[in-house]
Amino acid sequence: MTEGSRSEFAFELRTCRWAERNWPLDGSTEHTAFVARQLGTKRRRWDTLVLECDPDALHERANFGPERLDGDLLYVVRNAPADWAYYRDGLPHPGYPWRYVREAIHRADERGILETRRDGNRIQIRRKWAYPDWLERIVAIENKPDLDASAARSLGRQLEYDVATGLADEVWVATRKTGERVEPVLLEDLPIEAGVLALEPDALVGEVEWYPRTLPVDEPGTRILERPEGDGRDASAARFEYVDSEEKREKRLEIAERAYERGWRSFVETMRPDCRHFELRAVDGSQLTPHCRAKNQTQTAAECSSTCPHVEPEPPTWRTKGWPIEGGPGKRCRQLLEKRRRRRRPGL
């Protein structure tokens, strides 16, 4: 086992790369899949997300640029009329004050994804492009390379929440392959609706140990708010609330938009690539992962920060005469990862 596959963060990056290379698992070419990491809602964050998309519609999504569309912008571009109309006549009532809609219209106009004009004191709008129905499925993966009993109990509750809510079409657990006849993760008390993937991170080979059930994303879900905290005889009822299908549909699209913007190679955005000890190392000749020369390990975002005792800014000569790339190696790291991220966004 190499140093690069020991930490959970490094395992997560390898899972993302494996999914990027192998999804969809059935080998279908009818869908385009791209991967993001560390995304979700305020109540739930997933390690890895795989978005299955319609290839043509995903290409049309590029008309709206690489930045995400938040809920307000989505409301405007999805409902904008094909012909000029006063915005209050052309849009359905949002359910909140119209002043927030005007703010979203101005932002959309500044980004060049909506046409606007003035008719006296009235703002008229017209769509530039129809917003495509590009998202087909969301697959959520939890990465647990070393699943002990304590981690399994915590993971079991997280997966129960995912299954009850039904925001993702499938939920998976990715763990390090042990080579045993029965992988230990299959003996843990996890929801049967969750799939299990045994991954060998160094070789980047994965084997499906348990296939997941497809969750009813178009039906209302249940959001678990509180669970009984007593022992096995505790008969206290859990607290929950229903999540209607329309709310789920909007939330799924917002998550997909954030994934479209971020991808999984955005780890340098929360690190210090301008530190002289930061570098990107190629794994299996293709994947670039962060490495700290001072610590001689794959560092996490929490470790690679301004509070690190080893942090040192790049020498000025690296950005001028001493380095052949304008801006220095830190800037070049960002450019490399951004270029690879954009390859997965057709049309950008």
C-alpha positions as CSV (number, residue, x, y, z in Angstrom):
1,M,0.0,0.0,0.0
2,T,1.5,3.4,-1.0
3,E,1.6,6.4,1.2
4,G,-0.9,8.2,-1.1
5,S,-3.7,5.7,-0.4
6,R,-3.5,5.7,3.5
7,S,-5.6,8.7,4.5
8,E,-9.3,9.0,4.0
9,F,-8.8,12.2,1.9
10,A,-6.4,10.4,-0.5
11,F,-8.8,7.5,-0.7
12,E,-11.6,9.9,-1.5
13,L,-9.6,11.4,-4.4
14,R,-8.9,7.9,-5.8
15,T,-12.6,7.0,-5.5
16,C,-13.4,10.1,-7.5
17,R,-10.9,9.1,-10.2
18,W,-12.2,5.6,-10.3
19,A,-15.8,6.8,-10.7
20,E,-14.7,9.2,-13.5
21,R,-13.1,6.4,-15.4
22,N,-15.7,3.6,-14.8
23,W,-19.1,5.3,-14.6
24,P,-21.7,4.2,-15.7
25,L,-20.9,0.7,-14.4
26,D,-22.9,-1.0,-17.1
27,G,-20.6,0.5,-19.8
28,S,-23.5,2.5,-21.3
29,T,-22.5,5.3,-23.7
30,E,-26.0,6.9,-23.5
31,H,-25.0,9.0,-20.5
32,T,-22.2,11.3,-19.6
33,A,-21.0,11.2,-16.0
34,F,-19.0,13.8,-14.1
35,V,-17.9,13.7,-10.5
36,A,-17.9,16.2,-7.6
37,R,-16.9,15.9,-3.9
38,Q,-17.9,17.3,-0.6
39,L,-21.4,18.5,-1.6
40,G,-24.9,18.2,-0.2
41,T,-27.4,20.1,1.9
42,K,-27.1,21.9,5.2
43,R,-28.2,18.7,6.9
44,R,-26.2,16.2,4.9
45,R,-22.9,16.3,3.0
46,W,-21.7,13.5,0.7
47,D,-18.0,12.6,0.1
48,T,-18.5,11.9,-3.6
49,L,-21.2,12.6,-6.1
50,V,-21.6,11.1,-9.5
51,L,-24.0,12.9,-11.8
52,E,-25.3,11.0,-14.8
53,C,-26.4,13.5,-17.5
54,D,-27.9,13.6,-21.0
55,P,-24.9,14.3,-23.3
56,D,-26.6,16.8,-25.6
57,A,-28.4,18.6,-22.7
58,L,-25.1,18.8,-20.8
59,H,-23.5,20.5,-23.8
60,E,-26.4,23.0,-23.9
61,R,-25.9,23.7,-20.2
62,A,-22.5,25.2,-21.1
63,N,-24.4,28.2,-22.6
64,F,-24.9,29.4,-19.0
65,G,-21.2,29.4,-18.2
66,P,-19.1,27.4,-15.7
67,E,-20.4,29.1,-12.6
68,R,-23.4,27.6,-10.8
69,L,-26.9,28.9,-10.9
70,D,-28.3,29.3,-7.5
71,G,-32.0,28.9,-6.7
72,D,-33.0,32.4,-7.6
73,L,-31.1,32.3,-10.9
74,L,-32.6,28.9,-11.7
75,Y,-36.1,30.3,-11.1
76,V,-35.5,33.1,-13.6
77,V,-33.7,31.2,-16.4
78,R,-36.0,28.2,-16.3
79,N,-39.2,30.3,-16.4
80,A,-38.1,33.2,-18.6
81,P,-40.5,33.7,-21.6
82,A,-39.4,33.2,-25.2
83,D,-40.7,36.7,-26.2
84,W,-40.3,40.0,-24.4
85,A,-42.6,40.4,-21.4
86,Y,-42.8,42.4,-18.2
87,Y,-41.1,40.2,-15.7
88,R,-44.1,39.9,-13.4
89,D,-46.3,38.8,-16.3
90,G,-43.7,36.5,-17.8
91,L,-42.7,34.7,-14.6
92,P,-44.9,32.7,-12.2
93,H,-45.3,34.1,-8.8
94,P,-42.2,33.0,-6.8
95,G,-43.9,32.7,-3.4
96,Y,-41.6,35.5,-2.0
97,P,-41.2,39.2,-2.6
98,W,-40.7,40.4,-6.2
99,R,-37.7,42.5,-5.2
100,Y,-35.6,39.3,-4.9
101,V,-36.6,38.4,-8.4
102,R,-35.5,41.8,-9.7
103,E,-32.1,41.2,-8.0
104,A,-31.8,37.8,-9.7
105,I,-32.8,39.3,-13.1
106,H,-30.0,41.9,-12.8
107,R,-27.5,39.2,-11.8
108,A,-28.6,37.1,-14.8
109,D,-28.2,40.1,-17.1
110,E,-24.7,40.8,-15.8
111,R,-23.7,37.2,-16.5
112,G,-25.1,37.4,-20.0
113,I,-27.6,34.5,-19.6
114,L,-30.8,36.6,-19.8
115,E,-31.9,39.5,-22.0
116,T,-33.4,42.6,-20.4
117,R,-34.7,45.9,-21.6
118,R,-36.6,48.9,-20.1
119,D,-40.1,49.9,-21.1
120,G,-40.5,53.1,-19.1
121,N,-40.1,52.0,-15.5
122,R,-40.8,48.4,-16.3
123,I,-38.2,45.7,-16.7
124,Q,-38.9,43.3,-19.6
125,I,-37.1,40.0,-20.0
126,R,-36.6,37.4,-22.6
127,R,-34.6,34.2,-22.4
128,K,-31.5,33.7,-24.4
129,W,-31.5,29.9,-24.2
130,A,-34.0,27.4,-22.9
131,Y,-32.5,25.8,-19.7
132,P,-31.9,22.2,-20.6
133,D,-33.1,19.1,-18.6
134,W,-29.5,17.9,-18.3
135,L,-29.5,16.0,-15.0
136,E,-30.7,12.4,-15.1
137,R,-29.5,10.7,-11.9
138,I,-27.5,11.5,-8.8
139,V,-25.3,8.8,-7.2
140,A,-24.0,9.5,-3.7
141,I,-20.9,7.7,-2.4
142,E,-19.6,7.6,1.2
143,N,-15.9,6.8,1.4
144,K,-14.8,4.7,4.4
145,P,-11.5,3.1,3.7
146,D,-11.2,1.6,7.2
147,L,-14.7,0.8,8.5
148,D,-14.5,-0.1,12.2
149,A,-17.6,-0.7,14.4
150,S,-17.8,2.9,15.6
151,A,-17.6,4.3,12.0
152,A,-20.1,1.7,10.8
153,R,-22.7,2.8,13.4
154,S,-22.3,6.5,12.4
155,L,-22.4,5.5,8.7
156,G,-25.5,3.4,9.2
157,R,-27.4,6.4,10.5
158,Q,-26.2,8.6,7.6
159,L,-27.3,6.1,5.0
160,E,-30.7,5.6,6.7
161,Y,-31.1,9.4,6.4
162,D,-30.2,9.2,2.7
163,V,-32.6,6.3,2.0
164,A,-35.5,8.0,3.9
165,T,-35.0,11.4,2.2
166,G,-34.5,10.0,-1.3
167,L,-32.6,13.0,-2.7
168,A,-30.1,10.7,-4.5
169,D,-31.1,8.0,-6.9
170,E,-28.5,5.6,-5.4
171,V,-26.3,5.6,-2.3
172,W,-23.1,3.7,-2.0
173,V,-20.3,2.9,0.5
174,A,-16.8,2.7,-0.9
175,T,-14.3,0.9,1.3
176,R,-10.8,-0.4,0.9
177,K,-10.7,-4.0,-0.5
178,T,-9.4,-6.5,2.0
179,G,-9.2,-9.6,-0.2
180,E,-11.2,-11.7,2.3
181,R,-13.8,-14.1,1.0
182,V,-16.5,-11.9,2.5
183,E,-15.7,-8.2,2.7
184,P,-16.1,-7.1,6.4
185,V,-18.3,-4.2,5.3
186,L,-21.0,-6.7,4.3
187,L,-21.3,-7.9,7.9
188,E,-22.1,-4.4,9.2
189,D,-25.6,-3.2,10.0
190,L,-26.1,-1.0,7.0
191,P,-29.3,-0.3,5.1
192,I,-29.8,-3.0,2.4
193,E,-30.7,-0.2,-0.1
194,A,-27.1,1.0,0.0
195,G,-24.6,-0.4,-2.5
196,V,-21.1,-1.5,-1.5
197,L,-17.9,-1.0,-3.5
198,A,-14.6,-2.6,-2.6
199,L,-11.8,-0.4,-4.0
200,E,-8.1,-1.1,-4.4
201,P,-6.9,2.5,-4.5
202,D,-3.4,1.9,-5.7
203,A,-4.4,-0.2,-8.7
204,L,-7.6,1.8,-9.1
205,V,-9.7,-1.4,-9.4
206,G,-13.1,-1.6,-7.9
207,E,-15.5,-4.5,-7.4
208,V,-19.2,-4.2,-6.6
209,E,-20.0,-6.3,-3.5
210,W,-23.6,-5.3,-3.2
211,Y,-25.8,-3.5,-5.7
212,P,-28.0,-0.6,-4.4
213,R,-31.7,-0.2,-4.8
214,T,-32.9,2.8,-6.9
215,L,-34.6,5.3,-4.5
216,P,-37.9,7.0,-5.4
217,V,-36.6,10.5,-6.0
218,D,-39.9,11.6,-7.7
219,E,-41.9,10.7,-4.6
220,P,-42.1,12.5,-1.2
221,G,-39.4,11.7,1.2
222,T,-38.9,11.6,5.0
223,R,-36.4,13.8,6.7
224,I,-35.3,12.3,10.0
225,L,-34.8,15.1,12.6
226,E,-34.2,13.3,15.9
227,R,-33.6,9.8,17.0
228,P,-34.1,8.0,20.3
229,E,-30.8,8.1,22.3
230,G,-31.5,5.4,24.8
231,D,-30.6,1.7,24.9
232,G,-32.4,-1.1,23.1
233,R,-35.4,-0.8,25.4
234,D,-35.9,2.9,24.6
235,A,-39.3,3.1,22.9
236,S,-39.1,6.9,22.2
237,A,-40.4,7.9,18.8
238,A,-38.1,9.6,16.3
239,R,-39.0,13.0,15.0
240,F,-39.3,13.5,11.3
241,E,-40.9,15.7,8.6
242,Y,-42.0,15.0,5.1
243,V,-40.2,16.4,2.1
244,D,-42.5,16.9,-0.9
245,S,-41.4,15.9,-4.4
246,E,-41.1,19.5,-5.7
247,E,-38.7,20.5,-3.0
248,K,-36.6,17.5,-3.7
249,R,-36.6,18.3,-7.4
250,E,-35.4,21.8,-6.8
251,K,-32.8,20.7,-4.2
252,R,-31.4,18.1,-6.6
253,L,-30.9,20.6,-9.3
254,E,-29.2,23.1,-7.0
255,I,-26.9,20.4,-5.9
256,A,-26.2,19.5,-9.5
257,E,-25.4,23.1,-10.3
258,R,-22.9,23.3,-7.5
259,A,-21.3,20.1,-8.7
260,Y,-21.1,21.4,-12.2
261,E,-19.2,24.5,-11.0
262,R,-16.9,22.7,-8.5
263,G,-16.1,19.2,-9.7
264,W,-13.7,17.2,-7.5
265,R,-10.4,18.7,-8.5
266,S,-11.1,21.9,-6.6
267,F,-9.1,20.9,-3.5
268,V,-6.4,23.5,-4.2
269,E,-9.1,26.2,-3.6
270,T,-9.0,25.3,0.1
271,M,-5.2,24.7,0.2
272,R,-2.0,26.7,-0.1
273,P,-0.6,25.9,-3.6
274,D,1.5,29.1,-3.3
275,C,3.6,27.4,-0.5
276,R,7.0,26.3,-1.6
277,H,6.4,22.8,-0.2
278,F,3.2,22.2,-2.1
279,E,3.3,20.1,-5.3
280,L,1.1,18.0,-7.4
281,R,2.3,14.4,-8.0
282,A,1.1,12.1,-10.7
283,V,-0.5,8.9,-9.6
284,D,-0.6,6.0,-12.2
285,G,0.6,8.5,-14.8
286,S,-2.7,10.4,-14.9
287,Q,-4.2,11.6,-11.7
288,L,-2.7,14.7,-10.0
289,T,-2.9,14.6,-6.2
290,P,-1.5,17.2,-3.6
291,H,1.7,16.4,-1.8
292,C,3.6,18.3,0.9
293,R,7.3,18.0,0.7
294,A,7.8,19.2,4.2
295,K,5.6,16.5,5.7
296,N,6.3,14.0,2.9
297,Q,2.6,13.0,2.7
298,T,-0.7,13.7,1.0
299,Q,-2.1,16.5,3.1
300,T,-5.7,17.5,3.8
301,A,-7.2,20.9,3.4
302,A,-7.1,21.3,7.2
303,E,-3.4,20.6,7.3
304,C,-2.6,22.7,4.2
305,S,-3.5,26.2,5.6
306,S,-2.0,29.4,6.8
307,T,-1.7,27.9,10.3
308,C,0.6,25.1,9.2
309,P,4.0,25.6,10.9
310,H,5.8,24.6,7.6
311,V,4.0,27.1,5.3
312,E,6.4,29.3,3.3
313,P,5.4,31.5,0.4
314,E,7.0,30.8,-3.0
315,P,10.2,32.8,-3.5
316,P,9.7,35.8,-5.7
317,T,12.2,34.4,-8.2
318,W,9.9,31.4,-8.8
319,R,7.3,33.9,-10.3
320,T,9.8,35.7,-12.4
321,K,13.2,34.6,-13.6
322,G,13.5,31.5,-11.6
323,W,10.4,29.8,-13.0
324,P,9.5,29.3,-16.7
325,I,5.7,29.6,-16.1
326,E,4.3,33.1,-15.5
327,G,2.8,33.3,-12.0
328,G,4.8,30.6,-10.3
329,P,4.2,26.9,-9.7
330,G,1.2,27.6,-7.3
331,K,-0.7,29.4,-10.1
332,R,0.2,26.6,-12.5
333,C,-1.2,24.0,-10.2
334,R,-4.5,25.8,-10.3
335,Q,-4.4,26.1,-14.0
336,L,-3.7,22.4,-14.5
337,L,-6.6,21.2,-12.3
338,E,-9.0,23.8,-13.8
339,K,-8.1,22.5,-17.3
340,R,-8.8,18.9,-16.3
341,R,-12.0,19.9,-14.6
342,R,-13.3,21.7,-17.7
343,R,-12.6,18.6,-19.8
344,R,-15.6,17.0,-18.1
345,R,-17.9,19.9,-19.0
346,P,-18.6,19.6,-22.7
347,G,-19.0,23.0,-24.5
348,L,-17.1,25.1,-22.1
